[in-house]
Structure formats: C-alpha cells, structure tokens
Amino acid sequence: MMLAGAGSFGEKGTRGMKKRSAGGTRAGRRRQALVVLVTAASKQEAVRIGRALVKAELAACVNLLPGIRSIFRWEGKVSEEREVLLIGKSRSDLFGRLAAEVKRLHSYKVPEVIAFPIVYGAADYLAWIEKSTRKPLKY
C-alpha cells in the first residue's frame, strides 16, 4: 500500500509533488483532502445532509454516527443533547461550498461544520476522494 503525505492528490512523481522516502508523496500548496465533522439534531436530518453533500459531489462519502451526546454552551446556558455526527471526506477547495450547503439544509442556527486535513492516507483512497468530488472551477 502506498501512502500519500499531507493528504495530497496526484500521482507519484507528478509536477508539484515531492517523493517521500516512505514510498508516498507529499504535496506543495495544492488541494488537500479533509475530514469534515458536522453534528445534526436527528438521524433524518443527518441522512438528508449527508446525501445532499455526496449528490452535489462536495463530499466523496459521509459516515453517520448516531447516539452521540453533546454538551455545549448555547445562549448563556450549558446544554446537553443527543445528536448524530456526520464524518465526511472532502477537499480543501470545496470546504466553503460544503459549509454553505450544510448551513442551507441545517435546522441549527449555528451548525458545527469543521474540518481537519488528512495528513497521511492510502494513495488509492485519496485518489478516490479526488475522483468522487466536484471538479475545480476553471477560471
């Protein structure tokens, strides 16, 4: 299995990529694979948001983890609610559109939409994320 560093997209040895001794690649300043976290109030809302993100090619895949318990401060009070966690795989260049779509579909006034870069991953999985998401806009 080949590992790609920094969640980079592209084939080993392509322009803008540096070879790594671990048999993978590391990107310069290029699109980056992301793990995106979103919480939803219900399973139905989570399914609706997850399907919309994948259908719009803003996420390659979305996993749903029901039954999480969230403790948070809202409007000056500490609250506790059951929620569903969505874990999506996307790209840094799509995050703005993904976040806007989540906000459009979400029941919360301020939904959680955060992302972490994928630092390392199987090269074929990272390539799949790239192929399964929207192509970049051409200017």
C-alpha positions as CSV (number, residue, x, y, z in Angstrom):
1,M,0.0,0.0,0.0
2,M,1.4,3.4,-1.0
3,L,0.8,6.2,1.5
4,A,0.4,9.8,0.4
5,G,1.6,12.5,2.7
6,A,-0.3,15.7,3.6
7,G,-3.5,14.3,2.1
8,S,-2.1,15.3,-1.3
9,F,-3.7,14.4,-4.6
10,G,-1.8,13.4,-7.7
11,E,0.3,10.6,-9.0
12,K,3.8,9.8,-7.6
13,G,6.4,11.9,-9.4
14,T,3.9,14.4,-11.0
15,R,4.6,18.1,-11.1
16,G,4.4,19.8,-7.7
17,M,4.9,16.6,-5.8
18,K,8.0,15.6,-3.9
19,K,8.9,11.9,-3.4
20,R,9.0,10.7,0.2
21,S,11.2,8.0,1.5
22,A,8.1,6.2,2.9
23,G,7.0,5.3,-0.6
24,G,4.4,8.1,-0.7
25,T,4.1,11.6,-1.9
26,R,3.8,15.0,-0.2
27,A,2.1,18.0,-1.8
28,G,3.3,21.5,-2.0
29,R,0.5,24.1,-1.9
30,R,-2.3,22.2,-3.6
31,R,-5.8,20.9,-2.8
32,Q,-5.8,18.9,0.4
33,A,-8.0,16.0,1.5
34,L,-10.2,16.8,4.5
35,V,-12.2,15.1,7.2
36,V,-15.3,17.2,7.8
37,L,-17.3,17.0,11.0
38,V,-21.0,18.1,11.2
39,T,-23.5,17.4,14.0
40,A,-27.2,17.1,13.3
41,A,-30.3,17.0,15.6
42,S,-31.7,13.8,14.2
43,K,-30.9,10.8,12.0
44,Q,-33.3,12.1,9.4
45,E,-31.5,15.4,9.2
46,A,-28.1,13.7,9.1
47,V,-29.2,11.5,6.2
48,R,-30.7,14.4,4.3
49,I,-27.5,16.5,4.7
50,G,-25.1,13.6,4.0
51,R,-27.0,12.5,0.8
52,A,-27.1,16.1,-0.4
53,L,-23.3,16.6,0.1
54,V,-22.5,13.4,-1.8
55,K,-25.0,14.0,-4.5
56,A,-23.6,17.5,-5.1
57,E,-20.1,16.0,-5.2
58,L,-19.0,18.2,-2.2
59,A,-18.1,15.0,-0.2
60,A,-16.9,11.7,-1.5
61,C,-18.6,9.9,1.4
62,V,-20.3,10.7,4.6
63,N,-20.5,8.3,7.6
64,L,-23.2,8.8,10.2
65,L,-22.6,8.0,13.9
66,P,-25.9,8.2,15.8
67,G,-26.3,8.4,19.5
68,I,-23.5,10.8,20.4
69,R,-24.1,13.1,23.4
70,S,-23.0,16.7,23.1
71,I,-22.5,19.1,26.0
72,F,-22.2,22.7,24.9
73,R,-22.9,26.3,25.9
74,W,-25.7,28.0,24.0
75,E,-27.2,31.4,24.7
76,G,-25.5,31.5,28.1
77,K,-26.6,28.1,29.3
78,V,-24.9,24.7,29.4
79,S,-27.0,22.3,27.4
80,E,-26.8,18.6,26.7
81,E,-28.4,16.9,23.6
82,R,-28.3,13.7,21.7
83,E,-27.0,14.3,18.2
84,V,-25.8,12.4,15.1
85,L,-22.2,13.0,14.0
86,L,-21.5,13.2,10.2
87,I,-18.0,12.4,9.2
88,G,-17.4,13.5,5.6
89,K,-14.4,13.2,3.3
90,S,-13.8,16.1,1.0
91,R,-11.2,18.6,-0.3
92,S,-10.0,22.0,1.0
93,D,-11.1,23.8,-2.2
94,L,-14.7,22.6,-1.7
95,F,-15.0,23.4,2.0
96,G,-16.6,26.8,1.5
97,R,-19.4,25.4,-0.7
98,L,-19.8,22.4,1.5
99,A,-20.2,24.6,4.6
100,A,-22.7,26.8,2.8
101,E,-24.8,23.7,1.8
102,V,-24.8,22.4,5.3
103,K,-26.0,25.8,6.6
104,R,-28.7,25.9,4.0
105,L,-30.0,22.5,4.9
106,H,-29.5,22.5,8.7
107,S,-32.0,23.1,11.4
108,Y,-29.5,24.8,13.8
109,K,-28.9,28.5,13.8
110,V,-25.1,27.9,14.1
111,P,-24.3,24.3,12.9
112,E,-21.0,22.7,13.6
113,V,-19.0,22.5,10.3
114,I,-15.3,21.9,11.0
115,A,-12.5,20.2,9.0
116,F,-9.2,18.6,9.7
117,P,-6.6,17.9,7.0
118,I,-5.8,14.3,6.2
119,V,-2.1,14.3,6.9
120,Y,-1.5,10.7,5.6
121,G,-3.7,8.3,3.8
122,A,-3.6,5.4,1.4
123,A,-2.8,6.8,-2.0
124,D,-5.7,4.9,-3.7
125,Y,-8.2,6.2,-1.1
126,L,-7.0,9.8,-1.5
127,A,-7.3,9.4,-5.3
128,W,-10.8,8.1,-4.9
129,I,-11.7,11.2,-2.8
130,E,-10.4,13.4,-5.6
131,K,-12.3,11.5,-8.3
132,S,-15.5,11.3,-6.4
133,T,-15.8,15.0,-5.7
134,R,-16.6,18.0,-7.9
135,K,-14.0,19.1,-10.3
136,P,-12.5,22.5,-9.6
137,L,-13.9,25.5,-11.4
138,K,-11.8,26.7,-14.3
139,Y,-11.1,30.5,-14.5
